[in-house]
Amino acid sequence: MSIPLHVVVTGASAGIGAGIARAYARAGARLSLVARRGAPMQALLDETGATGRVFEADLATPERSTV
C-alpha cells in the first residue's frame, strides 16, 4: 500500500522549482505550487496532468502575500 504524496514547492514557476515540481508530478504527487507568477505554474499543472493548486505569492515579502 502506498501513501499518497502531497508536496509544496516554492519557486515553482521556473528553474529548479519547476523541475522539482515536474519530478514530483511524474511520481504521482498532488502539488501545491507557490511563486510570484501564477500562469507558468498553471501551465506546469496542465502540461503534466498533475493534481494540485497554484498559489501566487511573493514569499520574500510576506506582507504582500495573500496566502
Residue pairs with C-beta under 8 A, 6 or more apart in sequence:
4 30
5 24
5 27
5 28
5 29
5 30
6 29
6 30
6 31
6 32
7 21
7 24
7 29
7 30
7 31
7 32
8 31
8 32
8 34
9 17
9 20
9 21
9 24
9 31
9 32
9 33
9 34
10 17
10 34
10 35
10 59
11 17
11 34
11 35
12 18
12 20
12 21
12 31
12 33
12 34
12 35
12 41
12 44
13 33
13 35
13 36
13 37
13 38
13 40
13 41
13 44
14 35
14 37
14 40
17 35
18 40
18 44
21 31
21 33
21 41
21 44
21 48
21 50
22 44
22 48
24 31
24 50
25 31
25 44
25 45
25 48
25 49
25 50
25 52
26 48
29 50
30 50
30 51
30 52
31 45
31 50
31 51
31 52
31 53
32 52
32 53
32 55
33 41
33 44
33 45
33 52
33 53
33 54
33 55
34 55
34 57
34 59
34 67
35 41
35 56
35 57
36 56
36 57
36 58
37 56
38 54
38 56
41 54
41 56
42 54
44 50
45 51
45 52
45 54
55 67
56 66
57 64
57 65
57 66
57 67
58 64
58 65
59 65
